[in-house]
Amino acid sequence: MKTQIQYKERGQALVIIAIAAIALFGFAALAIDGSMVFSDRRHSQNASDTAVLAAALAKVQKDYKGVQTADWQSAAYALAAENGYIDTDPDTQVLVGLCTSPLVTEDGRTYECEGIPAGENPAHFIHVHIKSVVHLSLAQVLGWQTMTNHTDAVSRATEPENSNWYDGYGIASTHQGCWDNQNEVPFDLGGSSTTFVNGAGVLVSAICPGDQSINVSGNPDLDTTTGVCAPGTTSLPSGDVDNLGNPGLQPACNAPDPDNYTLPSEPICENEGDIKEKSNGIWEAQPGYYNDTFPTDIQGGQATIKLRKGIYCLKDGIKLGAGWDITTDWDGSNTHEPATEGVFFFVSGGDVEFNGGAYAFLHAMSSNTNSDFKPEWLNLLMYISNTAEVHITGGSGSTFTGTILAPKSAVTLQGSTDNTGGNVTLDSQIIADIVKITGNTALTIVYNESNNAVTTKSPGVVLIR
């Protein structure tokens, strides 16, 4: 008879329960302590972002003398402290610096700026790094005492500075839309004339496929010094590319950002302008505001309008008819006298038209008139703030000197000549929403930095990373 052996299994469940308890405890520790670590990381990242933006704002703030008004590093430390990250806390380290060199933590780790666009100056970017130690609770049973979070933020802090409009392009089309059935072409080159842009090039800001930013029709030629900057425009017909001259189309160029530029302040003309006939066919105009189309009240088909130095606020545009002469050459010397000559046309309504049968000798003001005169108005011949149609033709020998700024308008430029072979010269920079060049005779545009207005590049405060 065999003896039946009975095995006792009492106590095995305790082992399973103990193992399960450890696993459950581990999951609880992961849930509780992990959420603490994740929450701190998210809070630390928000603190880094706000601190780096505070530093950037402080860095670009300057008083009227151009002196920085705040300590940008202190601003970053203060914002981090407001969010609970104090640099003197043993569990926290806050680092603030420019992107010209990496930030180094107390344990020797280095952190480089990331996200800076290629070609940008690292000195224009600020880097904030926050190191924070999170003390764990339940995970200490498993041997984990602390976990450390590292967060970074980078911001652009480009200080305001005087600059040429649109990097000194002689003609700039700022239109952002592309040519289709509903939109006009940003840059339209037509007719059979030759347009010279000496000392500069042409900018077409719109980034469009194919030929949707530039249209060439007829048999025109465009000769420039630095080419036609049209980002992304690579597929114009070969004949049209030839019309753009040498060095021709520059599809790989970097177009300036319109948001980087500050429009000039709008002048307020307190006194009413006045035009009076001083002698037979000779009229004299005084600066001030004009409610009617300028020049107003002139009778007859022949007239010479001499403009006194100053600001002309025009609420219904300009229309210069055939047979009319308009000049800032007050003394008749055929040269510009900065102390006594020059005008600034501020057009807030209506269109602008210089007829091909008219003669113009216009020069912007190149010297201050009084303490109320803004620096951004120097060498600004026309500022057209409304949406207008602007036609600049001018008779043979006409000259326009100074920047023509029409950011909302379509500007049409057309050469004109007579049997003497004279042509129109614009010693100007033409900035418009849409630019059209047409006509059958030569048009010369000369870009001379000293004869054109400057602007202030807007301070750039942008969170990069």
C-alpha positions in Angstrom: 0.0 0.0 0.0 1.5 3.3 -1.2 1.6 6.2 1.1 0.0 9.4 -0.4 2.2 12.4 0.2 0.3 15.7 0.6 2.2 18.9 -0.2 1.3 22.0 1.7 0.9 25.1 -0.4 0.1 27.4 2.5 2.2 30.7 2.2 2.8 30.9 -1.6 0.1 33.5 -2.0 2.0 35.9 0.3 5.0 35.8 -2.1 2.8 36.6 -5.0 1.0 39.4 -3.1 4.4 40.9 -2.0 5.6 40.9 -5.6 2.3 42.4 -6.8 2.5 45.0 -4.1 6.0 46.1 -5.2 4.7 46.3 -8.8 1.7 48.3 -7.7 3.8 50.5 -5.6 6.1 51.1 -8.5 3.2 52.1 -10.7 1.9 54.4 -8.0 5.4 56.0 -7.7 5.6 56.3 -11.4 2.1 57.9 -11.6 2.6 60.3 -8.7 6.3 61.2 -9.0 6.2 61.0 -12.8 3.4 63.5 -12.9 5.4 65.8 -10.5 8.4 65.6 -12.9 6.2 66.2 -16.0 4.4 69.1 -14.3 7.6 70.7 -13.3 9.1 70.3 -16.8 6.0 72.0 -18.3 6.1 74.8 -15.8 9.9 75.2 -16.2 9.4 75.5 -20.0 6.7 78.1 -19.6 9.0 80.0 -17.2 11.9 79.8 -19.7 9.7 81.1 -22.5 8.3 84.1 -20.6 11.8 84.9 -19.1 13.5 85.0 -22.6 10.7 87.2 -24.0 11.0 89.5 -21.0 14.7 89.8 -21.7 14.2 90.5 -25.4 11.6 93.2 -24.7 14.0 94.8 -22.2 16.9 94.6 -24.6 15.1 96.5 -27.4 13.6 99.2 -25.2 15.4 102.5 -25.6 14.7 106.1 -24.7 14.6 109.0 -27.2 18.4 109.2 -27.0 18.8 105.6 -28.0 19.9 104.5 -24.5 18.7 101.1 -23.3 16.2 101.6 -20.5 16.3 98.2 -18.8 18.7 95.5 -17.8 17.6 92.6 -20.0 19.3 89.9 -17.9 17.7 91.1 -14.7 14.4 91.1 -16.5 14.8 87.4 -17.3 15.9 86.5 -13.8 12.9 88.4 -12.3 10.4 86.6 -14.6 11.9 83.2 -13.8 11.7 84.0 -10.0 8.0 85.0 -10.4 7.4 81.5 -11.8 9.2 79.9 -8.8 12.7 79.4 -10.3 15.1 81.4 -8.2 18.7 81.2 -9.2 19.9 81.3 -5.5 17.8 78.2 -4.7 20.1 75.2 -4.4 17.7 73.1 -6.4 17.5 75.6 -9.2 19.8 77.2 -11.7 18.8 80.0 -14.1 21.2 80.9 -16.9 20.7 83.9 -19.2 23.0 85.0 -22.0 23.4 85.9 -25.7 23.7 83.1 -28.3 27.2 84.1 -29.0 28.4 81.4 -26.6 26.9 78.3 -25.0 25.4 78.3 -21.5 27.2 76.1 -18.9 25.5 74.6 -15.9 27.2 74.2 -12.5 27.6 70.5 -13.2 29.5 71.3 -16.4 26.9 70.6 -19.0 26.8 73.0 -22.0 23.7 74.1 -23.9 23.9 75.7 -27.3 21.2 77.9 -28.9 19.0 76.0 -31.3 16.7 77.2 -34.0 18.6 80.4 -35.1 18.0 80.9 -38.9 21.1 80.4 -41.1 23.0 83.6 -41.6 21.6 85.4 -38.6 23.8 87.2 -36.1 23.9 85.2 -32.8 24.2 88.5 -30.9 20.6 89.3 -31.9 19.3 86.2 -29.9 18.9 85.6 -26.2 19.1 82.1 -24.5 17.5 81.2 -21.2 18.2 77.8 -19.6 16.5 76.6 -16.4 17.8 73.6 -14.4 15.4 72.4 -11.7 15.7 69.4 -9.3 12.5 67.6 -8.4 12.5 65.7 -5.1 10.6 62.4 -5.5 8.4 60.8 -2.8 7.3 57.3 -3.3 10.1 56.5 -5.8 12.6 56.9 -3.0 11.6 53.4 -1.8 12.9 52.2 -5.1 16.1 54.1 -4.8 15.2 57.2 -6.9 15.8 60.3 -4.8 15.6 63.1 -7.4 15.1 63.9 -11.1 16.4 66.9 -12.9 14.7 68.9 -15.6 16.5 71.1 -18.2 14.5 73.5 -20.3 15.7 76.0 -22.9 14.1 79.0 -24.7 15.6 81.3 -27.4 14.2 84.6 -28.6 15.2 87.2 -31.2 16.0 90.6 -29.8 16.8 92.8 -32.8 17.2 96.4 -31.6 15.6 99.2 -33.7 18.1 100.7 -36.1 18.2 103.1 -39.0 18.2 101.4 -42.3 17.7 101.9 -46.0 14.2 101.0 -47.1 14.2 97.4 -48.4 18.0 97.0 -48.4 18.4 99.7 -51.0 16.5 98.2 -54.0 15.8 100.9 -56.6 12.3 99.5 -57.2 10.5 97.4 -54.6 7.1 95.7 -55.2 5.8 94.7 -51.8 2.7 92.8 -53.0 2.4 89.4 -51.4 -0.3 87.9 -53.6 0.4 86.0 -56.8 -0.9 86.8 -60.3 -4.1 84.9 -61.1 -7.5 85.7 -62.5 -8.3 87.8 -59.4 -5.0 89.4 -58.5 -2.8 91.7 -60.4 0.8 90.8 -61.2 3.2 92.2 -58.6 5.7 93.4 -61.2 4.6 94.1 -64.8 7.1 95.0 -67.4 5.6 96.0 -70.7 5.9 98.3 -73.8 9.1 98.5 -75.8 11.2 100.8 -73.7 14.4 100.3 -71.9 14.4 101.0 -68.2 17.8 101.5 -66.4 18.1 101.0 -62.7 21.5 102.3 -61.9 23.2 101.6 -58.6 20.6 99.0 -57.4 18.2 96.3 -58.5 14.6 95.4 -58.4 12.8 93.6 -55.6 9.6 91.5 -56.2 8.6 90.3 -52.7 5.8 87.9 -53.7 7.0 84.3 -53.6 5.1 82.7 -56.4 5.4 79.7 -58.7 6.3 80.1 -62.4 5.6 83.5 -63.8 2.9 84.5 -61.3 5.0 87.3 -59.7 6.5 88.9 -62.9 4.9 89.5 -66.2 6.8 90.6 -69.3 4.9 91.7 -72.4 5.9 93.4 -75.6 9.6 93.9 -76.1 10.9 95.9 -73.1 14.3 95.7 -71.6 15.3 96.1 -68.0 18.9 96.8 -67.1 19.9 96.8 -63.5 23.1 96.8 -61.5 22.3 94.0 -59.1 19.5 92.1 -60.8 15.9 91.3 -60.1 15.3 89.7 -56.7 12.2 87.4 -57.1 12.4 84.5 -54.6 11.3 81.3 -56.1 10.6 82.6 -59.6 12.6 80.3 -61.8 10.4 79.4 -64.8 9.9 82.5 -66.8 10.2 82.0 -70.6 13.7 82.3 -71.7 13.0 85.4 -73.8 11.5 87.1 -70.9 14.5 86.3 -68.7 16.7 87.9 -71.3 14.5 91.0 -71.1 15.5 91.3 -67.4 19.0 92.0 -68.5 22.3 91.1 -66.8 22.7 89.9 -64.0 19.0 89.2 -64.6 16.7 87.1 -62.4 17.9 86.2 -58.9 15.5 83.5 -57.6 17.7 82.5 -54.7 17.8 85.9 -53.1 16.5 86.7 -49.6 13.7 89.2 -49.8 13.5 91.7 -46.9 10.5 91.2 -44.6 8.1 94.1 -44.9 7.2 93.8 -41.2 10.8 94.8 -40.3 10.2 98.4 -41.5 8.4 101.2 -39.7 6.3 103.5 -41.8 6.9 107.2 -41.3 4.7 109.1 -39.0 2.0 111.1 -40.9 2.4 114.9 -40.8 -0.3 117.2 -39.7 -0.5 120.4 -41.7 -2.2 123.0 -39.5 -2.3 125.8 -42.0 -4.2 125.8 -45.3 -2.0 125.8 -48.4 -2.3 128.6 -51.0 -1.5 129.0 -54.7 -1.5 132.4 -56.3 -0.5 133.7 -59.7 2.4 136.1 -59.3 2.8 137.0 -62.9 1.5 135.9 -66.2 1.5 132.1 -66.1 3.8 131.9 -63.0 2.1 130.5 -59.9 3.6 130.2 -56.4 2.5 127.5 -54.0 2.8 127.6 -50.2 3.0 124.5 -48.0 0.0 123.4 -46.0 -3.1 121.3 -46.4 -5.1 121.2 -49.7 -8.6 119.7 -49.7 -8.8 119.7 -53.5 -6.7 118.1 -56.1 -3.3 119.7 -56.2 -2.4 122.1 -57.8 -5.8 123.8 -57.5 -7.4 126.9 -59.0 -4.9 127.1 -61.9 -6.5 128.2 -65.2 -5.3 127.7 -68.7 -3.2 125.1 -70.5 0.2 126.6 -69.7 1.5 127.3 -66.2 4.6 127.1 -64.1 4.1 126.2 -60.5 7.0 127.1 -58.1 6.8 125.3 -54.8 7.9 126.9 -51.5 9.9 124.6 -49.2 7.8 122.6 -46.8 5.2 119.9 -46.3 2.2 119.6 -48.5 -0.7 117.6 -47.1 -2.8 116.6 -50.1 -6.3 115.2 -49.3 -7.3 114.6 -53.0 -4.0 113.7 -54.7 -2.0 115.4 -57.4 -2.9 115.9 -61.1 -0.4 117.7 -63.3 -1.7 118.4 -66.8 0.0 118.7 -70.1 1.8 122.0 -70.6 2.3 122.5 -66.9 5.7 122.9 -65.2 6.2 122.2 -61.5 9.5 122.9 -59.8 11.1 123.2 -56.4 13.9 125.2 -58.0 12.8 128.4 -56.4 15.8 130.5 -57.4 16.1 129.1 -61.0 19.6 127.9 -60.5 18.9 124.4 -61.8 20.4 123.0 -58.6 18.9 122.0 -55.3 19.5 124.5 -52.4 18.9 122.4 -49.2 18.4 125.4 -46.9 15.6 127.0 -49.0 14.3 124.4 -51.4 12.5 121.0 -51.3 9.1 119.5 -50.6 7.4 116.6 -48.9 4.1 115.5 -50.5 1.9 113.6 -48.1 -1.0 112.2 -50.0 -3.8 110.8 -47.9 -6.6 110.6 -50.6 -7.0 110.7 -54.3 -4.7 109.6 -57.1 -1.3 110.9 -58.3 -0.8 111.7 -62.0 2.1 113.4 -63.7 1.1 113.7 -67.4 3.7 113.0 -70.1 3.3 116.5 -71.5 4.2 118.1 -68.2 7.7 119.0 -66.9 8.7 118.3 -63.3 11.8 119.3 -61.4 11.1 118.0 -57.9 13.5 117.5 -55.0 12.7 116.2 -51.5 13.7 118.2 -48.5 17.2 117.2 -47.5 17.5 119.4 -44.4 15.3 120.0 -41.4 13.0 122.9 -41.4 12.2 123.1 -37.6 12.1 121.0 -34.4 8.8 119.4 -35.4 10.2 118.0 -38.6 10.7 114.2 -38.2 14.0 112.6 -39.3 12.1 110.0 -41.4 10.7 112.7 -43.6 14.1 113.7 -44.9 14.6 112.8 -48.6 11.0 111.5 -48.7 9.5 113.1 -51.8 6.1 111.4 -51.6 4.4 109.3 -49.0 1.1 108.1 -50.4 -0.7 106.4 -47.5 -4.0 105.6 -49.2 -4.8 103.0 -51.9 -4.2 105.0 -55.1 -3.4 104.8 -58.7 0.0 106.5 -59.2 1.1 107.4 -62.7 4.6 109.1 -63.1 5.5 110.0 -66.6 6.6 113.5 -66.8 7.9 115.4 -69.8 11.3 115.2 -71.4 14.0 116.2 -69.0 11.9 115.8 -65.9 13.7 114.8 -62.7 12.3 113.4 -59.4 14.7 113.3 -56.5 13.8 111.5 -53.3 12.0 108.4 -52.2 8.5 107.7 -53.5 6.7 105.5 -50.8 3.3 104.1 -51.8 2.9 100.9 -49.8 -0.8 100.4 -50.7 -0.8 101.7 -54.3 -0.1 100.6 -57.8 2.6 102.7 -59.3 3.0 103.0 -63.1 6.3 104.4 -64.4 6.6 105.5 -68.0 9.4 107.1 -69.9 8.7 110.1 -72.2 10.9 111.9 -74.7 10.7 114.5 -77.4 12.7 115.3 -80.6 15.5 116.5 -78.4 16.1 113.1 -77.1 15.6 114.0 -73.4 14.2 111.4 -71.0 12.8 111.2 -67.5 15.2 110.5 -64.6 14.0 109.4 -61.2 16.8 109.8 -58.7 14.6 107.9 -56.4 13.7 104.7 -54.7 10.2 103.6 -55.7 8.4 101.4 -53.1 4.8 100.3 -54.0 2.4 97.5 -53.6 2.4 96.8 -57.4 4.8 98.3 -59.9 4.2 98.6 -63.6 6.7 99.9 -66.2 5.4 100.7 -69.6 6.0 103.1 -72.5 8.2 103.2 -75.6 11.0 105.4 -74.5 13.9 105.3 -72.0 13.3 105.6 -68.3 16.3 106.0 -66.0 16.1 105.3 -62.3 19.2 106.2 -60.3 19.5 104.8 -56.7 21.7 107.1 -54.7 21.6 106.3 -51.0 22.3 109.9 -49.9 19.2 111.2 -51.9 16.7 108.7 -50.4 14.9 108.4 -47.1 15.8 106.0 -44.3 13.6 104.1 -41.9 13.8 102.4 -38.6 13.8 98.7 -38.7 11.2 97.5 -36.2 12.6 95.8 -33.1 12.2 92.1 -33.5 11.0 90.2 -30.4 10.1 86.6 -31.5 10.2 83.3 -29.6 12.4 81.1 -31.7 12.5 77.9 -29.6 
